[in-house]
Amino acid sequence: MQNISQQAWDEWQTHQTMIINERHLNMMDADDRKFVMQEMEKFFAGEDFARAEGYVPPSDN
């Protein structure tokens, strides 16, 4: 994951914060950290990844 654009990284950071908060994840817990890492890999691979429930991204209009 060394070739990720700054924009993609920033988008992941925002998304990561949302799923940590919504799911009440504890980053001291190894299972929660593993979940976040798996979701990050999916996010950057363009696969289906966990989303914050009810979140609707802003439109470009």
C-alpha distance matrix in Angstrom:
0.0 3.7 5.5 6.0 9.8 11.8 13.6 11.0 10.0 13.8 14.4 12.3 14.1 17.4 16.9 15.9 19.1 21.1 20.3 20.8 24.1 25.4 24.9 26.0 23.2 23.7 20.7 23.1 23.3 21.0 21.3 20.3 17.2 16.3 17.1 14.9 11.8 12.9 13.4 10.0 8.7 11.7 11.3 8.2 9.8 13.0 14.9 17.7 16.6 19.1 20.7 23.2 26.6 28.8 26.2 26.8 24.5 26.6 27.8 27.6 31.4
3.7 0.0 3.8 5.8 8.9 10.8 13.5 11.8 10.6 14.2 15.7 14.1 15.4 18.8 18.9 18.1 20.9 23.2 22.9 23.2 26.2 27.9 27.6 28.5 25.7 25.9 22.6 24.9 25.5 23.4 24.1 23.1 19.7 19.3 20.3 17.8 14.9 16.4 16.8 13.2 12.3 15.3 14.5 11.2 13.0 15.9 18.3 21.1 20.0 22.3 23.7 25.9 29.4 31.4 28.6 29.0 26.4 28.1 29.2 28.5 32.3
5.5 3.8 0.0 3.8 6.5 9.4 11.7 10.1 10.1 13.6 14.8 14.0 15.9 18.7 18.9 18.8 21.7 23.6 23.6 24.4 27.2 28.6 28.7 29.9 27.4 28.0 25.0 27.6 28.1 26.1 26.5 25.2 22.1 21.6 22.0 19.4 16.8 17.9 17.7 14.1 13.1 15.4 14.1 10.5 12.2 14.5 17.4 20.4 19.8 22.5 23.5 25.9 29.3 30.9 27.9 27.9 25.0 26.4 27.1 26.1 29.8
6.0 5.8 3.8 0.0 3.8 6.5 8.2 6.4 6.6 10.0 11.0 10.4 12.5 15.1 15.4 15.6 18.4 20.2 20.4 21.4 24.1 25.4 25.7 27.0 24.8 25.8 23.0 25.9 26.5 24.9 25.0 23.2 20.4 20.2 20.2 17.3 15.2 16.3 15.4 11.9 11.7 13.5 11.5 8.2 10.8 12.6 15.6 18.1 17.3 19.7 20.3 22.5 26.0 27.4 24.3 24.2 21.3 22.8 23.6 22.8 26.5
9.8 8.9 6.5 3.8 0.0 3.8 5.3 5.2 6.3 8.6 9.9 10.7 12.4 14.5 15.4 16.3 18.5 20.2 21.1 22.3 24.5 25.8 26.7 28.0 26.2 27.2 24.6 27.7 28.6 27.3 27.5 25.3 22.7 22.9 22.5 19.3 17.9 19.1 17.6 14.1 14.6 15.9 13.2 10.5 13.3 14.1 17.5 19.7 18.8 21.0 20.9 22.8 26.2 27.1 23.8 23.3 20.0 20.9 21.6 20.3 24.0
11.8 10.8 9.4 6.5 3.8 0.0 3.8 5.5 5.0 6.1 8.6 9.8 10.4 12.4 14.2 15.0 16.6 18.6 20.0 20.8 22.6 24.4 25.6 26.5 24.9 25.7 23.2 26.3 27.6 26.8 27.2 24.7 22.1 23.0 22.6 19.0 18.1 19.9 18.1 14.7 16.0 17.4 14.4 12.4 15.7 16.4 19.4 21.1 19.7 21.2 20.7 22.0 25.5 26.3 22.8 22.5 19.2 19.8 20.9 19.7 23.3
13.6 13.5 11.7 8.2 5.3 3.8 0.0 3.8 5.4 5.1 6.2 8.6 9.9 10.8 12.3 14.1 15.6 16.9 18.6 20.0 21.5 22.8 24.4 25.6 24.4 25.8 23.7 27.1 28.2 27.6 27.5 24.8 22.6 23.4 22.4 18.9 18.5 19.8 17.5 14.5 16.0 16.6 13.1 11.8 15.1 14.8 17.9 19.2 18.0 19.4 18.5 19.7 23.0 23.4 19.9 19.2 15.7 16.1 17.1 16.0 19.6
11.0 11.8 10.1 6.4 5.2 5.5 3.8 0.0 3.8 5.4 5.1 6.2 8.7 10.0 10.5 12.0 14.3 15.5 16.5 18.1 20.0 21.0 22.2 23.7 22.3 23.8 21.8 25.2 25.8 24.9 24.6 22.1 20.0 20.3 19.2 16.0 15.3 16.3 14.0 11.0 12.3 12.8 9.4 8.0 11.4 11.3 14.3 15.8 14.6 16.3 15.9 17.6 21.0 21.9 18.6 18.2 15.1 16.4 17.5 17.0 20.7
10.0 10.6 10.1 6.6 6.3 5.0 5.4 3.8 0.0 3.8 5.4 5.1 6.2 8.7 9.8 10.2 12.3 14.3 15.3 16.1 18.3 19.9 20.8 21.8 20.1 21.2 18.8 22.1 23.1 22.3 22.4 19.9 17.4 18.3 17.6 14.1 13.4 15.2 13.3 9.9 11.8 13.2 10.2 8.9 12.7 13.4 15.9 17.1 15.2 16.4 16.2 17.6 21.3 22.5 19.3 19.6 16.8 18.2 19.9 19.6 23.4
13.8 14.2 13.6 10.0 8.6 6.1 5.1 5.4 3.8 0.0 3.8 5.4 5.1 6.4 8.7 9.8 10.8 12.7 14.6 15.4 16.9 18.6 20.2 21.0 19.8 21.1 19.1 22.5 23.7 23.6 23.7 20.7 18.7 20.0 19.0 15.3 15.5 17.4 15.0 12.1 14.7 15.6 12.2 11.8 15.6 15.6 17.9 18.5 16.3 16.9 15.9 16.5 20.1 21.0 17.5 17.7 14.7 15.7 17.7 17.5 21.1
14.4 15.7 14.8 11.0 9.9 8.6 6.2 5.1 5.4 3.8 0.0 3.8 5.5 5.3 6.2 8.5 10.1 10.9 12.6 14.3 15.7 16.7 18.4 19.8 19.0 20.8 19.3 23.0 23.7 23.5 23.0 19.9 18.4 19.4 17.7 14.3 14.9 16.1 13.1 10.8 13.4 13.4 9.7 10.2 13.7 13.0 15.1 15.3 13.3 13.9 12.6 13.6 17.0 17.7 14.3 14.3 11.4 12.9 14.9 15.1 18.8
12.3 14.1 14.0 10.4 10.7 9.8 8.6 6.2 5.1 5.4 3.8 0.0 3.8 5.4 5.0 5.8 8.5 9.8 10.5 11.9 14.0 15.1 16.1 17.5 16.1 17.9 16.2 19.8 20.3 19.9 19.3 16.4 14.8 15.6 14.1 10.7 11.1 12.5 9.7 7.2 10.2 10.7 7.4 8.3 11.9 11.9 13.4 13.6 11.1 11.7 11.3 12.6 16.3 17.8 14.8 15.6 13.4 15.6 17.8 18.5 22.1
14.1 15.4 15.9 12.5 12.4 10.4 9.9 8.7 6.2 5.1 5.5 3.8 0.0 3.8 5.5 5.1 6.2 8.7 10.1 10.5 12.3 14.3 15.5 16.1 14.8 16.0 14.2 17.8 18.9 19.0 19.0 15.8 14.1 15.8 14.7 10.9 11.9 14.1 11.7 9.4 12.8 13.8 10.9 11.7 15.4 15.6 16.9 16.9 13.9 13.7 12.9 13.3 17.0 18.5 15.5 16.8 14.7 16.5 19.2 20.0 23.4
17.4 18.8 18.7 15.1 14.5 12.4 10.8 10.0 8.7 6.4 5.3 5.4 3.8 0.0 3.8 5.5 5.3 6.5 9.0 10.1 10.9 12.4 14.5 15.4 15.0 16.8 15.8 19.5 20.4 21.1 20.6 17.1 16.2 18.0 16.1 12.7 14.4 16.0 13.0 11.5 15.0 15.2 12.0 13.5 17.0 16.4 17.5 16.8 13.9 13.1 11.3 10.9 14.5 15.5 12.3 13.5 11.5 13.2 16.2 17.3 20.6
16.9 18.9 18.9 15.4 15.4 14.2 12.3 10.5 9.8 8.7 6.2 5.0 5.5 3.8 0.0 3.8 5.4 5.1 6.4 8.6 10.0 10.6 12.2 13.9 13.4 15.8 15.1 18.9 19.2 19.5 18.5 15.1 14.6 15.8 13.5 10.4 12.4 13.3 9.9 9.3 12.7 12.2 9.3 11.7 14.7 13.9 14.4 13.3 10.2 9.3 7.7 8.0 11.7 13.2 10.3 12.0 10.5 13.2 16.1 17.7 21.0
15.9 18.1 18.8 15.6 16.3 15.0 14.1 12.0 10.2 9.8 8.5 5.8 5.1 5.5 3.8 0.0 3.8 5.4 5.3 6.1 8.5 9.9 10.6 11.7 10.5 12.5 11.4 15.2 15.6 15.9 15.2 11.8 11.0 12.6 10.7 7.3 9.6 11.2 8.5 7.8 11.6 12.0 9.9 12.1 15.1 15.1 15.2 14.3 10.8 9.5 9.2 9.4 13.1 15.4 13.1 15.3 14.2 16.9 19.9 21.4 24.8
19.1 20.9 21.7 18.4 18.5 16.6 15.6 14.3 12.3 10.8 10.1 8.5 6.2 5.3 5.4 3.8 0.0 3.8 5.6 5.2 6.1 8.5 10.0 10.3 9.9 11.7 11.2 14.9 15.8 17.0 16.6 12.9 12.5 14.9 13.1 10.0 12.7 14.6 12.0 11.6 15.4 15.7 13.5 15.7 18.8 18.6 18.8 17.5 13.9 12.0 10.8 9.6 13.1 15.0 12.7 15.2 14.4 16.7 20.1 21.8 24.8
21.1 23.2 23.6 20.2 20.2 18.6 16.9 15.5 14.3 12.7 10.9 9.8 8.7 6.5 5.1 5.4 3.8 0.0 3.8 5.5 5.2 6.0 8.4 9.7 10.3 13.0 13.5 17.1 17.4 18.7 17.5 13.8 14.3 16.2 13.6 11.1 14.3 15.3 12.2 12.6 16.3 15.7 13.5 16.4 19.1 18.2 18.0 16.0 12.6 10.1 8.1 6.1 9.5 11.2 9.1 12.0 11.9 14.5 17.9 20.2 23.0
20.3 22.9 23.6 20.4 21.1 20.0 18.6 16.5 15.3 14.6 12.6 10.5 10.1 9.0 6.4 5.3 5.6 3.8 0.0 3.8 5.4 5.1 5.8 8.0 7.9 11.2 11.8 15.4 14.9 15.9 14.3 10.7 11.7 13.2 10.2 8.3 11.8 12.4 9.5 10.9 14.3 13.6 12.3 15.5 17.7 17.1 16.1 14.0 10.4 7.4 6.6 5.5 8.7 11.6 10.4 13.6 13.9 17.1 20.2 22.6 25.5
20.8 23.2 24.4 21.4 22.3 20.8 20.0 18.1 16.1 15.4 14.3 11.9 10.5 10.1 8.6 6.1 5.2 5.5 3.8 0.0 3.8 5.7 5.5 5.7 4.9 7.6 8.4 11.9 11.9 13.5 12.5 8.7 9.7 12.1 9.9 7.9 11.5 13.0 11.0 12.0 15.5 15.6 14.6 17.3 19.7 19.7 18.9 17.1 13.3 10.6 10.3 9.0 11.9 14.7 13.7 16.9 17.1 20.0 23.3 25.5 28.4
24.1 26.2 27.2 24.1 24.5 22.6 21.5 20.0 18.3 16.9 15.7 14.0 12.3 10.9 10.0 8.5 6.1 5.2 5.4 3.8 0.0 3.8 5.6 5.0 6.7 9.2 10.8 14.0 14.3 16.5 15.5 11.8 13.2 15.7 13.4 11.7 15.3 16.7 14.4 15.4 18.9 18.8 17.4 20.2 22.8 22.3 21.5 19.4 15.8 12.7 11.4 8.9 11.1 13.4 12.6 16.0 16.6 19.1 22.7 25.1 27.7
25.4 27.9 28.6 25.4 25.8 24.4 22.8 21.0 19.9 18.6 16.7 15.1 14.3 12.4 10.6 9.9 8.5 6.0 5.1 5.7 3.8 0.0 3.8 5.5 7.9 11.3 13.3 16.4 15.9 17.8 16.1 12.6 14.6 16.5 13.5 12.5 16.2 16.7 14.2 15.9 19.2 18.3 17.2 20.5 22.5 21.6 20.4 17.8 14.4 10.8 9.3 6.4 7.8 10.4 10.4 14.1 15.5 18.3 21.7 24.5 26.9
24.9 27.6 28.7 25.7 26.7 25.6 24.4 22.2 20.8 20.2 18.4 16.1 15.5 14.5 12.2 10.6 10.0 8.4 5.8 5.5 5.6 3.8 0.0 3.8 5.4 9.1 11.5 14.2 13.0 14.8 12.7 9.6 12.2 13.8 10.9 10.7 14.5 14.8 12.9 15.2 18.1 17.4 17.0 20.4 22.1 21.6 19.9 17.3 13.9 10.3 10.1 8.3 9.4 12.7 13.2 16.9 18.2 21.4 24.6 27.4 29.9
26.0 28.5 29.9 27.0 28.0 26.5 25.6 23.7 21.8 21.0 19.8 17.5 16.1 15.4 13.9 11.7 10.3 9.7 8.0 5.7 5.0 5.5 3.8 0.0 3.8 6.5 9.6 11.8 11.3 13.9 12.6 9.4 12.0 14.3 12.3 11.9 15.6 16.6 15.2 16.9 20.1 20.0 19.5 22.5 24.5 24.4 23.0 20.7 17.1 13.7 13.5 11.4 12.7 15.7 15.9 19.5 20.7 23.5 26.9 29.6 32.1
23.2 25.7 27.4 24.8 26.2 24.9 24.4 22.3 20.1 19.8 19.0 16.1 14.8 15.0 13.4 10.5 9.9 10.3 7.9 4.9 6.7 7.9 5.4 3.8 0.0 3.8 6.3 8.8 8.0 10.3 9.3 5.8 8.2 10.8 9.2 8.9 12.4 13.7 12.9 14.5 17.5 17.9 17.8 20.5 22.4 22.8 21.4 19.6 15.9 13.0 13.7 12.5 14.5 17.8 17.5 21.0 21.7 24.7 28.0 30.3 33.1
23.7 25.9 28.0 25.8 27.2 25.7 25.8 23.8 21.2 21.1 20.8 17.9 16.0 16.8 15.8 12.5 11.7 13.0 11.2 7.6 9.2 11.3 9.1 6.5 3.8 0.0 3.8 5.3 5.5 8.6 8.9 6.1 7.7 11.0 10.7 10.3 13.2 15.2 15.1 16.1 18.9 20.0 20.0 22.3 24.4 25.2 24.0 22.6 18.9 16.3 17.2 16.1 18.2 21.4 21.0 24.4 24.8 27.6 30.9 33.1 36.0
20.7 22.6 25.0 23.0 24.6 23.2 23.7 21.8 18.8 19.1 19.3 16.2 14.2 15.8 15.1 11.4 11.2 13.5 11.8 8.4 10.8 13.3 11.5 9.6 6.3 3.8 0.0 3.8 5.3 7.2 8.7 6.1 5.5 9.3 10.0 8.9 10.9 13.7 13.9 14.2 16.9 18.7 18.6 20.3 22.6 23.9 23.0 22.2 18.5 16.6 17.7 17.2 19.9 23.0 22.0 25.2 25.0 27.7 30.9 32.7 35.8
23.1 24.9 27.6 25.9 27.7 26.3 27.1 25.2 22.1 22.5 23.0 19.8 17.8 19.5 18.9 15.2 14.9 17.1 15.4 11.9 14.0 16.4 14.2 11.8 8.8 5.3 3.8 0.0 3.8 6.4 9.0 7.8 7.5 10.8 12.3 12.0 13.4 16.1 17.0 17.3 19.7 21.6 21.9 23.4 25.5 27.1 26.1 25.3 21.7 19.9 21.2 20.7 23.1 26.3 25.6 28.8 28.8 31.4 34.7 36.5 39.6
23.3 25.5 28.1 26.5 28.6 27.6 28.2 25.8 23.1 23.7 23.7 20.3 18.9 20.4 19.2 15.6 15.8 17.4 14.9 11.9 14.3 15.9 13.0 11.3 8.0 5.5 5.3 3.8 0.0 3.8 5.5 5.4 6.3 8.7 10.1 10.9 12.5 14.4 15.6 16.7 18.7 20.3 21.1 23.0 24.6 26.1 24.6 23.6 20.2 18.3 20.1 19.9 22.0 25.4 25.1 28.4 28.7 31.7 34.9 36.8 40.0
21.0 23.4 26.1 24.9 27.3 26.8 27.6 24.9 22.3 23.6 23.5 19.9 19.0 21.1 19.5 15.9 17.0 18.7 15.9 13.5 16.5 17.8 14.8 13.9 10.3 8.6 7.2 6.4 3.8 0.0 3.8 5.5 5.1 6.1 8.6 10.0 10.5 12.2 14.2 15.2 16.5 18.4 19.8 21.2 22.5 24.4 22.9 22.3 19.2 17.9 20.3 20.8 23.1 26.6 26.2 29.3 29.3 32.5 35.4 37.2 40.5
21.3 24.1 26.5 25.0 27.5 27.2 27.5 24.6 22.4 23.7 23.0 19.3 19.0 20.6 18.5 15.2 16.6 17.5 14.3 12.5 15.5 16.1 12.7 12.6 9.3 8.9 8.7 9.0 5.5 3.8 0.0 3.8 5.4 5.0 6.2 8.7 9.8 10.5 12.3 14.2 15.4 16.6 18.2 20.2 21.1 22.6 20.6 19.7 16.7 15.3 17.9 18.6 20.5 24.2 24.1 27.2 27.6 30.9 33.7 35.8 39.0
20.3 23.1 25.2 23.2 25.3 24.7 24.8 22.1 19.9 20.7 19.9 16.4 15.8 17.1 15.1 11.8 12.9 13.8 10.7 8.7 11.8 12.6 9.6 9.4 5.8 6.1 6.1 7.8 5.4 5.5 3.8 0.0 3.8 5.4 5.0 6.3 8.7 9.9 10.6 12.4 14.4 15.4 16.3 18.6 20.0 21.2 19.5 18.3 14.9 13.0 15.1 15.4 17.6 21.1 20.8 24.0 24.3 27.6 30.5 32.6 35.7
17.2 19.7 22.1 20.4 22.7 22.1 22.6 20.0 17.4 18.7 18.4 14.8 14.1 16.2 14.6 11.0 12.5 14.3 11.7 9.7 13.2 14.6 12.2 12.0 8.2 7.7 5.5 7.5 6.3 5.1 5.4 3.8 0.0 3.8 5.4 5.1 6.2 8.6 9.9 10.5 12.4 14.3 15.1 16.7 18.3 20.0 18.9 18.4 15.1 13.9 16.1 16.8 19.5 22.9 22.0 24.9 24.6 27.7 30.5 32.2 35.5
16.3 19.3 21.6 20.2 22.9 23.0 23.4 20.3 18.3 20.0 19.4 15.6 15.8 18.0 15.8 12.6 14.9 16.2 13.2 12.1 15.7 16.5 13.8 14.3 10.8 11.0 9.3 10.8 8.7 6.1 5.0 5.4 3.8 0.0 3.8 5.5 5.1 6.2 8.6 9.8 10.7 12.4 14.1 15.6 16.5 18.5 16.9 16.7 13.8 13.3 16.1 17.5 20.0 23.6 22.9 25.5 25.4 28.6 31.2 32.8 36.2
17.1 20.3 22.0 20.2 22.5 22.6 22.4 19.2 17.6 19.0 17.7 14.1 14.7 16.1 13.5 10.7 13.1 13.6 10.2 9.9 13.4 13.5 10.9 12.3 9.2 10.7 10.0 12.3 10.1 8.6 6.2 5.0 5.4 3.8 0.0 3.8 5.5 5.1 6.2 8.6 10.0 10.7 12.2 14.5 15.3 16.6 14.7 13.8 10.7 9.7 12.6 14.1 16.4 20.0 19.5 22.2 22.3 25.7 28.2 30.2 33.4
14.9 17.8 19.4 17.3 19.3 19.0 18.9 16.0 14.1 15.3 14.3 10.7 10.9 12.7 10.4 7.3 10.0 11.1 8.3 7.9 11.7 12.5 10.7 11.9 8.9 10.3 8.9 12.0 10.9 10.0 8.7 6.3 5.1 5.5 3.8 0.0 3.8 5.5 5.1 6.1 8.7 9.8 10.2 12.3 14.1 15.3 14.2 13.6 10.1 9.3 11.5 12.8 15.8 19.1 17.9 20.4 20.0 23.2 25.8 27.5 30.9
11.8 14.9 16.8 15.2 17.9 18.1 18.5 15.3 13.4 15.5 14.9 11.1 11.9 14.4 12.4 9.6 12.7 14.3 11.8 11.5 15.3 16.2 14.5 15.6 12.4 13.2 10.9 13.4 12.5 10.5 9.8 8.7 6.2 5.1 5.5 3.8 0.0 3.8 5.4 5.0 6.3 8.7 9.7 10.8 12.3 14.3 13.5 13.9 11.1 11.5 14.0 15.9 19.0 22.1 20.7 22.9 22.1 25.2 27.5 28.7 32.3
12.9 16.4 17.9 16.3 19.1 19.9 19.8 16.3 15.2 17.4 16.1 12.5 14.1 16.0 13.3 11.2 14.6 15.3 12.4 13.0 16.7 16.7 14.8 16.6 13.7 15.2 13.7 16.1 14.4 12.2 10.5 9.9 8.6 6.2 5.1 5.5 3.8 0.0 3.8 5.4 5.2 6.3 8.6 10.2 10.6 12.4 10.8 11.1 8.7 9.7 12.9 15.5 18.1 21.3 20.3 22.3 21.8 25.1 27.1 28.6 32.1
13.4 16.8 17.7 15.4 17.6 18.1 17.5 14.0 13.3 15.0 13.1 9.7 11.7 13.0 9.9 8.5 12.0 12.2 9.5 11.0 14.4 14.2 12.9 15.2 12.9 15.1 13.9 17.0 15.6 14.2 12.3 10.6 9.9 8.6 6.2 5.1 5.4 3.8 0.0 3.8 5.4 5.0 6.0 8.7 9.7 10.5 9.1 8.8 5.7 6.5 9.4 12.1 14.9 17.9 16.6 18.5 18.0 21.4 23.4 25.0 28.4
10.0 13.2 14.1 11.9 14.1 14.7 14.5 11.0 9.9 12.1 10.8 7.2 9.4 11.5 9.3 7.8 11.6 12.6 10.9 12.0 15.4 15.9 15.2 16.9 14.5 16.1 14.2 17.3 16.7 15.2 14.2 12.4 10.5 9.8 8.6 6.1 5.0 5.4 3.8 0.0 3.8 5.4 5.0 6.3 8.5 10.0 9.9 10.7 8.0 9.4 11.4 13.8 17.1 19.7 17.8 19.3 18.1 21.1 23.1 24.1 27.8
8.7 12.3 13.1 11.7 14.6 16.0 16.0 12.3 11.8 14.7 13.4 10.2 12.8 15.0 12.7 11.6 15.4 16.3 14.3 15.5 18.9 19.2 18.1 20.1 17.5 18.9 16.9 19.7 18.7 16.5 15.4 14.4 12.4 10.7 10.0 8.7 6.3 5.2 5.4 3.8 0.0 3.8 5.5 5.4 6.0 8.6 8.5 10.3 8.8 11.2 13.8 16.7 19.7 22.3 20.6 21.8 20.5 23.5 25.1 25.9 29.6
11.7 15.3 15.4 13.5 15.9 17.4 16.6 12.8 13.2 15.6 13.4 10.7 13.8 15.2 12.2 12.0 15.7 15.7 13.6 15.6 18.8 18.3 17.4 20.0 17.9 20.0 18.7 21.6 20.3 18.4 16.6 15.4 14.3 12.4 10.7 9.8 8.7 6.3 5.0 5.4 3.8 0.0 3.8 5.5 5.0 6.1 4.9 6.5 5.6 8.8 11.4 14.8 17.4 19.8 18.4 19.4 18.4 21.6 22.9 24.1 27.6
11.3 14.5 14.1 11.5 13.2 14.4 13.1 9.4 10.2 12.2 9.7 7.4 10.9 12.0 9.3 9.9 13.5 13.5 12.3 14.6 17.4 17.2 17.0 19.5 17.8 20.0 18.6 21.9 21.1 19.8 18.2 16.3 15.1 14.1 12.2 10.2 9.7 8.6 6.0 5.0 5.5 3.8 0.0 3.8 5.5 5.4 6.1 7.2 5.8 8.7 10.1 13.2 16.1 18.2 16.1 16.8 15.3 18.3 19.7 20.7 24.2
8.2 11.2 10.5 8.2 10.5 12.4 11.8 8.0 8.9 11.8 10.2 8.3 11.7 13.5 11.7 12.1 15.7 16.4 15.5 17.3 20.2 20.5 20.4 22.5 20.5 22.3 20.3 23.4 23.0 21.2 20.2 18.6 16.7 15.6 14.5 12.3 10.8 10.2 8.7 6.3 5.4 5.5 3.8 0.0 3.8 5.4 7.6 10.1 9.5 12.4 13.8 16.8 19.8 21.7 19.3 19.6 17.6 20.2 21.2 21.6 25.3
9.8 13.0 12.2 10.8 13.3 15.7 15.1 11.4 12.7 15.6 13.7 11.9 15.4 17.0 14.7 15.1 18.8 19.1 17.7 19.7 22.8 22.5 22.1 24.5 22.4 24.4 22.6 25.5 24.6 22.5 21.1 20.0 18.3 16.5 15.3 14.1 12.3 10.6 9.7 8.5 6.0 5.0 5.5 3.8 0.0 3.8 5.5 8.9 9.6 13.1 15.0 18.5 21.1 23.0 21.0 21.2 19.6 22.3 23.0 23.4 27.0
13.0 15.9 14.5 12.6 14.1 16.4 14.8 11.3 13.4 15.6 13.0 11.9 15.6 16.4 13.9 15.1 18.6 18.2 17.1 19.7 22.3 21.6 21.6 24.4 22.8 25.2 23.9 27.1 26.1 24.4 22.6 21.2 20.0 18.5 16.6 15.3 14.3 12.4 10.5 10.0 8.6 6.1 5.4 5.4 3.8 0.0 3.8 6.8 8.3 11.9 13.2 16.7 19.0 20.5 18.6 18.4 16.8 19.5 19.9 20.5 23.9
14.9 18.3 17.4 15.6 17.5 19.4 17.9 14.3 15.9 17.9 15.1 13.4 16.9 17.5 14.4 15.2 18.8 18.0 16.1 18.9 21.5 20.4 19.9 23.0 21.4 24.0 23.0 26.1 24.6 22.9 20.6 19.5 18.9 16.9 14.7 14.2 13.5 10.8 9.1 9.9 8.5 4.9 6.1 7.6 5.5 3.8 0.0 3.8 6.1 9.9 11.9 15.7 17.5 19.4 18.1 18.4 17.6 20.8 21.4 22.5 25.8
17.7 21.1 20.4 18.1 19.7 21.1 19.2 15.8 17.1 18.5 15.3 13.6 16.9 16.8 13.3 14.3 17.5 16.0 14.0 17.1 19.4 17.8 17.3 20.7 19.6 22.6 22.2 25.3 23.6 22.3 19.7 18.3 18.4 16.7 13.8 13.6 13.9 11.1 8.8 10.7 10.3 6.5 7.2 10.1 8.9 6.8 3.8 0.0 3.8 7.1 9.0 12.8 14.1 16.1 15.3 15.9 15.8 19.3 20.1 21.9 24.9
16.6 20.0 19.8 17.3 18.8 19.7 18.0 14.6 15.2 16.3 13.3 11.1 13.9 13.9 10.2 10.8 13.9 12.6 10.4 13.3 15.8 14.4 13.9 17.1 15.9 18.9 18.5 21.7 20.2 19.2 16.7 14.9 15.1 13.8 10.7 10.1 11.1 8.7 5.7 8.0 8.8 5.6 5.8 9.5 9.6 8.3 6.1 3.8 0.0 3.8 6.3 10.0 12.0 14.5 13.5 14.8 14.7 18.4 19.9 21.8 25.0
19.1 22.3 22.5 19.7 21.0 21.2 19.4 16.3 16.4 16.9 13.9 11.7 13.7 13.1 9.3 9.5 12.0 10.1 7.4 10.6 12.7 10.8 10.3 13.7 13.0 16.3 16.6 19.9 18.3 17.9 15.3 13.0 13.9 13.3 9.7 9.3 11.5 9.7 6.5 9.4 11.2 8.8 8.7 12.4 13.1 11.9 9.9 7.1 3.8 0.0 3.8 6.9 8.8 11.9 11.3 13.5 14.1 17.8 19.9 22.3 25.3
20.7 23.7 23.5 20.3 20.9 20.7 18.5 15.9 16.2 15.9 12.6 11.3 12.9 11.3 7.7 9.2 10.8 8.1 6.6 10.3 11.4 9.3 10.1 13.5 13.7 17.2 17.7 21.2 20.1 20.3 17.9 15.1 16.1 16.1 12.6 11.5 14.0 12.9 9.4 11.4 13.8 11.4 10.1 13.8 15.0 13.2 11.9 9.0 6.3 3.8 0.0 3.8 6.1 8.6 7.6 9.9 10.7 14.4 16.7 19.4 22.2
23.2 25.9 25.9 22.5 22.8 22.0 19.7 17.6 17.6 16.5 13.6 12.6 13.3 10.9 8.0 9.4 9.6 6.1 5.5 9.0 8.9 6.4 8.3 11.4 12.5 16.1 17.2 20.7 19.9 20.8 18.6 15.4 16.8 17.5 14.1 12.8 15.9 15.5 12.1 13.8 16.7 14.8 13.2 16.8 18.5 16.7 15.7 12.8 10.0 6.9 3.8 0.0 3.8 6.3 5.5 8.9 10.3 13.7 16.6 19.6 22.0
26.6 29.4 29.3 26.0 26.2 25.5 23.0 21.0 21.3 20.1 17.0 16.3 17.0 14.5 11.7 13.1 13.1 9.5 8.7 11.9 11.1 7.8 9.4 12.7 14.5 18.2 19.9 23.1 22.0 23.1 20.5 17.6 19.5 20.0 16.4 15.8 19.0 18.1 14.9 17.1 19.7 17.4 16.1 19.8 21.1 19.0 17.5 14.1 12.0 8.8 6.1 3.8 0.0 3.8 5.5 8.9 11.5 14.8 17.4 20.7 22.7
28.8 31.4 30.9 27.4 27.1 26.3 23.4 21.9 22.5 21.0 17.7 17.8 18.5 15.5 13.2 15.4 15.0 11.2 11.6 14.7 13.4 10.4 12.7 15.7 17.8 21.4 23.0 26.3 25.4 26.6 24.2 21.1 22.9 23.6 20.0 19.1 22.1 21.3 17.9 19.7 22.3 19.8 18.2 21.7 23.0 20.5 19.4 16.1 14.5 11.9 8.6 6.3 3.8 0.0 3.8 6.4 9.8 12.6 15.0 18.6 20.1
26.2 28.6 27.9 24.3 23.8 22.8 19.9 18.6 19.3 17.5 14.3 14.8 15.5 12.3 10.3 13.1 12.7 9.1 10.4 13.7 12.6 10.4 13.2 15.9 17.5 21.0 22.0 25.6 25.1 26.2 24.1 20.8 22.0 22.9 19.5 17.9 20.7 20.3 16.6 17.8 20.6 18.4 16.1 19.3 21.0 18.6 18.1 15.3 13.5 11.3 7.6 5.5 5.5 3.8 0.0 3.8 6.4 9.3 12.2 15.5 17.4
26.8 29.0 27.9 24.2 23.3 22.5 19.2 18.2 19.6 17.7 14.3 15.6 16.8 13.5 12.0 15.3 15.2 12.0 13.6 16.9 16.0 14.1 16.9 19.5 21.0 24.4 25.2 28.8 28.4 29.3 27.2 24.0 24.9 25.5 22.2 20.4 22.9 22.3 18.5 19.3 21.8 19.4 16.8 19.6 21.2 18.4 18.4 15.9 14.8 13.5 9.9 8.9 8.9 6.4 3.8 0.0 3.8 6.4 8.7 12.2 13.9
24.5 26.4 25.0 21.3 20.0 19.2 15.7 15.1 16.8 14.7 11.4 13.4 14.7 11.5 10.5 14.2 14.4 11.9 13.9 17.1 16.6 15.5 18.2 20.7 21.7 24.8 25.0 28.8 28.7 29.3 27.6 24.3 24.6 25.4 22.3 20.0 22.1 21.8 18.0 18.1 20.5 18.4 15.3 17.6 19.6 16.8 17.6 15.8 14.7 14.1 10.7 10.3 11.5 9.8 6.4 3.8 0.0 3.8 6.4 9.4 11.8
26.6 28.1 26.4 22.8 20.9 19.8 16.1 16.4 18.2 15.7 12.9 15.6 16.5 13.2 13.2 16.9 16.7 14.5 17.1 20.0 19.1 18.3 21.4 23.5 24.7 27.6 27.7 31.4 31.7 32.5 30.9 27.6 27.7 28.6 25.7 23.2 25.2 25.1 21.4 21.1 23.5 21.6 18.3 20.2 22.3 19.5 20.8 19.3 18.4 17.8 14.4 13.7 14.8 12.6 9.3 6.4 3.8 0.0 3.8 6.6 8.6
27.8 29.2 27.1 23.6 21.6 20.9 17.1 17.5 19.9 17.7 14.9 17.8 19.2 16.2 16.1 19.9 20.1 17.9 20.2 23.3 22.7 21.7 24.6 26.9 28.0 30.9 30.9 34.7 34.9 35.4 33.7 30.5 30.5 31.2 28.2 25.8 27.5 27.1 23.4 23.1 25.1 22.9 19.7 21.2 23.0 19.9 21.4 20.1 19.9 19.9 16.7 16.6 17.4 15.0 12.2 8.7 6.4 3.8 0.0 3.8 5.4
27.6 28.5 26.1 22.8 20.3 19.7 16.0 17.0 19.6 17.5 15.1 18.5 20.0 17.3 17.7 21.4 21.8 20.2 22.6 25.5 25.1 24.5 27.4 29.6 30.3 33.1 32.7 36.5 36.8 37.2 35.8 32.6 32.2 32.8 30.2 27.5 28.7 28.6 25.0 24.1 25.9 24.1 20.7 21.6 23.4 20.5 22.5 21.9 21.8 22.3 19.4 19.6 20.7 18.6 15.5 12.2 9.4 6.6 3.8 0.0 3.8
31.4 32.3 29.8 26.5 24.0 23.3 19.6 20.7 23.4 21.1 18.8 22.1 23.4 20.6 21.0 24.8 24.8 23.0 25.5 28.4 27.7 26.9 29.9 32.1 33.1 36.0 35.8 39.6 40.0 40.5 39.0 35.7 35.5 36.2 33.4 30.9 32.3 32.1 28.4 27.8 29.6 27.6 24.2 25.3 27.0 23.9 25.8 24.9 25.0 25.3 22.2 22.0 22.7 20.1 17.4 13.9 11.8 8.6 5.4 3.8 0.0
